[in-house]
Amino acid sequence: MKMISKALTGAAFLALAACGGKGDDAAADNASDMYENQAAVVQDMADNTTNEVRQDQLEDRADALEEKADDVADKIDDSDINAEAVNAQ
């Protein structure tokens, strides 16, 4: 699970770094999508386990990732970055 999380996080940061020419809305969407995808993977893992305690833990983790998706998107939007201006330099 930790390996999947690290891999998805790394891939998301690479995607964000490569989003040249996009404004903060696109960056916020990309970051939010990354966390939502992680949440979906964790929720699938919860659905496939037979251990109720582990299932609850995984569902809590999926919920936390969905909240993180919203928080990250809000922070990026609030930062008012202008990726187009930064990439033009």
Buried (B, 14 or more C-beta within 10 A) or exposed (E): EEEEBEEBEEEBEEBBEEBEEBBBEBBBBBBBBBBBBBBEBBBEBBEEBEEEEEBEBBBEBBEEBBEBBEEBBEEBBEEEBEBEEEEEE
